[in-house]
Amino acid sequence: MRVLLLGLFLLCSCAGVARVDSEKFDAPLRQKLKAMDVNDVSDIPVIVKCSQAVDNNMKLTISELGVTVRTVTGKIFTASASSQSLNELAQLTYVTQIQLSDVRQRKF
């Protein structure tokens, strides 16, 4: 009975928070994801590092996860995605690191 209550407590305490379980996320991205509501589908800007140069097949696979790929330079690309898509992106074997991107407004 105690195990059941403990399990129920843990499930309820995590219900309103976005899932953050990847060591591939940097600390600022982990903090942002933990602060987000699980139902929040807003896109988060990120910089992603891969173990090999990003090719068209990789871009297609990444896009199918719901990630918007922006600029690609060798093994690194910029993108934006929801928290769920970022968790799925982190599961890809060739993705080695995902960092929160600092989006700055241009001043003219």
Backbone torsions as a table, in degrees:
resi	resn	phi	psi	omega
1	MET	NA	-41.5	179.7
2	ARG	-63.5	-38.1	179.8
3	VAL	-64.5	-40.9	178.3
4	LEU	-62.7	-44.2	178.5
5	LEU	-64.6	-40.8	178.7
6	LEU	-63.9	-43.7	178.4
7	GLY	-62.2	-42.6	178.6
8	LEU	-64.4	-40.9	177.7
9	PHE	-61.7	-46.9	-179.6
10	LEU	-63.9	-40.0	178.5
11	LEU	-63.0	-44.8	-179.6
12	CYS	-68.0	-37.2	-177.9
13	SER	-70.4	-23.4	-179.4
14	CYS	-99.1	-2.6	-172.2
15	ALA	-64.6	-34.2	-175.0
16	GLY	-97.7	9.7	-175.7
17	VAL	-118.3	138.9	177.6
18	ALA	-62.7	144.5	-177.8
19	ARG	-71.5	129.6	178.4
20	VAL	-133.5	99.2	-175.6
21	ASP	-134.3	16.0	-176.4
22	SER	-108.6	132.5	174.2
23	GLU	-76.6	-7.3	178.3
24	LYS	-77.5	-14.6	178.7
25	PHE	-81.8	139.5	173.9
26	ASP	-78.1	167.7	-174.5
27	ALA	-58.6	-46.0	179.4
28	PRO	-61.2	-36.7	178.6
29	LEU	-69.2	-41.6	176.6
30	ARG	-58.0	-44.6	-180.0
31	GLN	-62.7	-43.0	179.4
32	LYS	-63.1	-43.2	-179.7
33	LEU	-66.4	-39.0	179.1
34	LYS	-65.8	-31.2	-178.6
35	ALA	-80.2	-15.9	-177.5
36	MET	-80.8	148.6	172.8
37	ASP	-74.3	146.4	-178.2
38	VAL	-60.6	-26.8	-179.3
39	ASN	-90.1	-1.1	-179.9
40	ASP	-73.9	120.6	-178.1
41	VAL	-109.8	13.6	179.6
42	SER	-66.8	146.8	-178.7
43	ASP	-78.7	143.7	179.6
44	ILE	-113.4	127.9	178.5
45	PRO	-76.5	132.7	-177.3
46	VAL	-138.4	162.7	170.8
47	ILE	-118.3	128.7	-174.1
48	VAL	-119.5	134.2	176.8
49	LYS	-111.1	135.6	-179.6
50	CYS	-115.9	166.2	-179.8
51	SER	-81.3	-10.3	179.5
52	GLN	-146.9	167.0	179.1
53	ALA	-61.1	138.7	-177.9
54	VAL	-76.8	120.8	178.5
55	ASP	-108.9	179.7	-176.6
56	ASN	-63.3	-36.7	178.5
57	ASN	-64.4	-41.6	177.8
58	MET	-64.3	-44.6	178.9
59	LYS	-59.2	-40.6	179.3
60	LEU	-64.8	-45.8	178.8
61	THR	-60.7	-44.6	-179.6
62	ILE	-64.4	-43.3	179.1
63	SER	-63.0	-35.4	179.3
64	GLU	-66.1	-19.3	176.6
65	LEU	-80.5	-6.1	-178.1
66	GLY	96.0	12.9	179.4
67	VAL	-93.1	130.7	175.6
68	THR	-90.8	109.3	179.5
69	VAL	-82.6	130.9	-179.0
70	ARG	-106.9	-98.2	-177.3
71	THR	-92.4	135.1	178.1
72	VAL	-119.8	128.6	176.1
73	THR	-137.5	100.4	179.9
74	GLY	62.6	-117.2	-177.9
75	LYS	-90.0	0.4	-173.9
76	ILE	-120.8	140.8	173.4
77	PHE	-143.3	154.2	173.9
78	THR	-100.3	150.9	-176.4
79	ALA	-159.9	175.0	170.2
80	SER	-141.6	145.2	-176.0
81	ALA	-163.5	160.5	174.5
82	SER	-74.4	167.4	179.7
83	SER	-61.6	-37.8	178.8
84	GLN	-64.7	-44.2	179.3
85	SER	-64.6	-35.8	178.2
86	LEU	-65.8	-39.1	176.4
87	ASN	-63.8	-39.0	177.1
88	GLU	-68.9	-39.2	177.8
89	LEU	-60.5	-40.8	-179.2
90	ALA	-64.4	-20.5	180.0
91	GLN	-77.3	-16.4	179.6
92	LEU	-68.8	133.5	-174.6
93	THR	-65.1	-31.9	-177.9
94	TYR	-82.9	-7.8	174.7
95	VAL	-84.5	121.6	-176.5
96	THR	-106.2	-25.8	-177.5
97	GLN	-156.9	140.7	176.8
98	ILE	-130.2	121.8	-177.4
99	GLN	-117.3	145.9	173.1
100	LEU	-67.9	130.2	-179.7
101	SER	-91.2	143.8	177.2
102	ASP	-96.3	104.3	-179.1
103	VAL	-86.4	123.0	-179.7
104	ARG	-113.5	141.4	178.7
105	GLN	-82.8	138.5	177.1
106	ARG	-74.4	141.4	176.8
107	LYS	-112.0	121.5	-179.8
108	PHE	-112.4	NA	NA
